[in-house]
Amino acid sequence: MTARIGDHIQHQRLLQDVATTRARMHRTQTAVASGKTSQRFDEIADRAALLLAARQDRTMVEARIRRNEELLGRLRAMDGAVASLSDIAERARVLVLRRLEPGTGDALPLDTEVEAMLEQVQAELNQEFGGVYVFAGSRTDAPPVALPDPPPTTADSSLYYQGDEVTLTASVDAGVELRYGVTAADPAFARLIGSLGAAREAHLSGDEDGLRNALSGLTLAIEEIADLRGEIGANMSRLEGIVDAQRGEQTYLQEVVSRIEDTDVPEALTSLARDQMLLEAAFVTISRMARLTLSEYLR
């Protein structure tokens, strides 16, 4: 049978369209199955540079968030310990006041109470977070406080502190350094320990002037510990704000990456259905062209 050149060209175009459609369907099916729009960078050459940059920035931000969350945990451990020390100082002040009451104060076992409180102080100042002693300066691998027996009666941290004087800093964001270190040698802690020791000694010797001096020391320690806790709280608040901003940046970068590399499944399925219809229509056309008779052709 004689065939026109135009029919032959049309037939070849149809076959080419079929091949193109089938290849596109295969890519779409792969994208749906894998969840990724492409398997190679050359398939998204116009967006590959943006994708790589967004991935790198996301990784950097995620690393900062992890470090900052660990630092937040350390600050919270510090804050909890300082809050407990404040409670101890308040309780000690009340006990010393009771000890100074005429007639009944002598019966108060202040020495026993103070010894128990000093054990709590030592435990709080030896607080750990993530295997790190948070009040030890840069010597974070060993407990910073070892109270002697009898306990100190003056605000002298050298009598109990075994850490160093390094004030810790951390890089919490691009160009942002945070000074957050508080050591167990801080004057507020030294005053608390010295005042507790002085109260114990004055109680045992019946020295009321010594008890009053210890009471003054405890009152001042309460104020200093409150100031210290305020500084820790300010650092926590600042760091929480930085982490919140970094989480927002992380979300934005994840959306950029997702828009480039993640498959939009509803859209992909719609495209797949459309290509399936085109493919079926092409097959029907090819089949009809193959059965075309001369009389049909002449019509």
C-alpha positions in Angstrom: 0.0 0.0 0.0 1.3 3.5 -0.9 1.8 5.8 2.1 2.0 9.5 2.0 5.2 11.2 3.4 3.0 13.3 5.7 1.5 10.1 7.2 4.9 8.8 7.8 6.1 12.0 9.5 2.9 12.1 11.6 3.5 8.4 12.6 7.1 9.2 13.7 5.9 12.2 15.7 3.4 10.1 17.5 6.0 7.5 18.3 8.3 10.2 19.6 5.5 11.7 21.7 4.7 8.3 23.1 8.4 7.8 24.1 8.5 11.2 25.7 5.3 10.7 27.6 6.4 7.2 28.8 9.8 8.6 30.0 8.0 11.4 31.8 5.6 9.0 33.4 8.5 6.8 34.6 10.1 9.9 36.2 6.9 10.8 37.9 6.3 7.3 39.2 9.9 7.3 40.6 9.3 10.7 42.2 6.1 9.5 43.9 7.8 6.3 45.1 10.9 7.9 46.4 9.4 11.2 47.6 12.0 13.1 45.7 11.5 15.1 42.5 14.8 14.1 41.0 17.5 11.5 41.5 20.4 13.5 40.1 21.5 17.1 40.3 21.6 17.4 36.5 17.8 17.0 36.5 17.4 20.2 38.5 20.4 22.1 37.2 18.7 25.4 37.5 18.1 24.9 41.2 21.0 22.7 42.3 23.1 25.6 43.6 20.2 26.9 45.7 19.5 23.4 47.0 23.1 22.8 48.1 23.4 26.2 49.8 20.1 25.7 51.6 21.2 22.2 52.8 24.5 23.6 54.0 22.9 26.5 55.9 20.3 24.1 57.4 23.1 21.8 58.7 24.9 24.7 60.2 21.8 26.1 61.9 20.9 22.6 63.2 24.4 22.3 64.8 24.0 25.6 66.5 20.6 24.7 67.8 22.0 21.4 69.3 24.8 23.3 71.0 22.6 26.0 72.3 20.0 23.5 73.6 22.8 21.8 75.5 23.9 25.1 76.9 20.3 25.9 77.9 20.2 22.6 79.8 23.4 23.6 81.6 22.0 27.0 82.5 18.7 25.5 83.7 20.8 23.1 85.9 22.6 26.1 87.3 19.4 28.0 87.9 17.8 25.0 89.7 20.9 24.7 91.9 21.0 28.4 92.7 17.3 28.4 93.5 17.9 25.5 96.0 20.8 27.4 97.5 18.6 30.4 98.0 16.1 28.2 99.8 18.8 26.9 102.0 20.0 30.4 102.9 16.4 31.5 103.7 15.9 28.4 105.9 19.2 29.0 107.7 18.4 32.6 108.4 15.1 31.6 110.0 16.9 29.0 112.1 19.5 31.5 113.3 16.7 33.9 114.2 15.0 31.1 116.2 18.3 30.3 117.9 18.6 33.9 119.1 15.2 33.8 120.8 15.7 34.1 124.6 14.8 31.0 126.6 14.0 28.6 123.8 16.8 29.1 121.3 19.4 27.1 123.3 17.4 23.9 122.7 17.5 24.2 118.9 20.0 21.7 117.4 21.4 24.4 115.0 24.7 22.6 114.5 23.0 19.5 113.2 20.8 21.5 110.9 23.7 23.5 109.5 25.7 20.4 108.9 22.8 18.9 106.9 22.5 22.2 104.9 26.2 22.3 104.1 25.9 18.8 102.7 23.1 20.1 100.5 25.1 23.1 99.4 28.0 20.9 98.4 25.7 18.6 96.4 24.1 21.6 94.6 27.5 23.1 93.8 28.7 19.8 92.5 25.7 19.7 90.1 26.2 17.8 86.8 24.6 18.2 83.4 25.6 15.8 80.6 28.6 14.5 82.6 29.9 18.0 83.1 30.2 19.8 86.5 28.5 23.1 85.8 30.1 25.2 88.6 33.7 24.1 88.0 34.8 26.7 85.4 36.7 25.0 82.7 37.7 22.0 84.9 34.4 20.3 84.3 35.5 16.7 84.8 35.9 16.8 88.6 33.6 18.0 91.4 34.5 21.6 92.2 33.6 21.6 95.9 35.0 19.6 98.8 34.0 21.1 102.2 36.5 20.5 105.0 35.6 19.4 108.5 35.0 21.6 110.3 33.5 23.8 107.6 34.8 27.3 106.8 33.7 30.2 109.0 34.7 32.9 106.5 33.8 33.8 102.9 37.0 32.2 101.5 36.4 30.0 98.4 40.0 28.8 98.5 39.1 26.7 101.5 36.7 24.5 99.5 36.9 25.3 95.8 38.8 22.9 93.5 37.9 24.3 90.1 39.4 27.2 88.2 38.5 30.9 87.7 37.7 30.7 84.0 34.5 32.4 83.0 33.0 30.3 80.3 31.8 31.8 77.0 30.0 30.2 74.1 29.5 31.2 70.4 25.7 31.0 70.2 25.1 32.6 66.8 27.0 34.2 64.0 29.0 36.9 65.7 27.3 36.4 69.1 29.3 35.4 72.2 27.5 34.6 75.5 29.4 34.8 78.8 27.6 32.3 81.1 30.0 30.7 83.5 29.3 30.8 87.2 31.7 29.0 89.4 31.3 27.6 92.9 33.9 30.2 94.0 31.5 33.0 93.4 31.4 35.4 96.4 27.7 34.7 97.0 28.4 31.0 97.5 31.5 31.6 99.6 29.5 34.0 101.8 26.7 31.4 102.2 29.2 28.6 103.2 31.1 30.9 105.5 28.0 32.2 107.2 26.7 28.6 107.7 30.0 27.6 109.2 30.1 30.7 111.4 26.5 30.0 112.7 27.5 26.5 113.6 30.6 27.5 115.5 28.8 30.4 117.3 26.0 28.0 118.3 28.4 25.5 119.7 30.2 28.1 121.7 27.1 30.0 122.8 28.4 33.2 121.1 25.3 35.4 120.4 27.4 38.1 118.7 28.8 35.4 116.4 25.2 34.3 115.6 24.2 37.9 114.8 27.2 38.2 112.5 26.3 34.9 110.8 22.7 36.2 110.4 24.0 39.4 108.7 26.1 37.2 106.4 23.2 35.0 105.5 21.0 38.1 104.8 23.7 39.4 102.4 24.2 36.0 100.8 20.4 35.8 100.1 20.6 39.1 98.3 23.8 38.2 96.3 22.3 34.8 95.3 19.2 36.5 94.1 21.3 38.8 91.9 23.2 35.8 90.6 20.1 34.0 89.8 18.9 37.1 87.9 22.0 37.1 85.8 21.6 33.4 85.0 17.9 34.0 84.1 18.8 36.9 81.8 21.3 34.6 80.0 18.7 31.9 79.7 16.1 34.3 78.3 18.6 35.7 75.8 19.6 32.3 74.7 16.0 31.0 74.4 15.3 34.0 72.1 18.3 33.1 69.9 17.2 29.5 69.7 13.6 30.4 68.8 15.0 32.6 66.0 17.3 29.7 64.8 14.3 27.3 64.8 12.5 29.7 62.6 15.5 29.9 60.3 15.7 26.1 60.3 12.0 25.8 59.3 12.5 28.3 56.5 15.5 26.5 55.1 13.7 23.1 55.4 10.8 24.6 53.3 13.3 25.8 50.7 14.9 22.3 50.5 11.5 20.6 50.5 10.1 22.8 47.7 13.1 21.9 45.5 13.6 18.2 46.2 10.4 16.8 47.7 7.6 15.5 45.5 4.2 17.2 45.6 2.3 13.9 45.5 -1.2 15.2 44.6 0.3 17.2 41.7 2.4 14.3 40.6 -0.6 11.9 40.6 -2.6 14.5 38.6 0.3 14.7 36.1 0.6 10.9 35.9 -3.2 10.6 35.2 -2.9 13.2 32.5 0.0 11.5 30.8 -1.8 8.2 31.0 -4.7 9.7 29.0 -2.3 11.2 26.5 -0.6 7.9 26.1 -3.8 6.0 25.6 -5.0 8.6 23.0 -1.7 8.2 21.1 -2.0 4.5 21.0 -5.5 4.7 19.7 -4.3 7.1 17.0 -1.4 4.9 16.0 -3.7 1.9 15.8 -6.2 3.7 13.6 -3.5 4.9 11.3 -2.2 1.3 10.9 -5.7 0.1 9.8 -6.4 3.0 7.4 -7.7 1.6 4.1 -7.3 3.3 0.7 -11.0 4.3 0.6 -10.8 5.7 4.1 -7.7 7.6 3.1 -9.4 9.1 -0.1 -12.3 10.3 2.0 
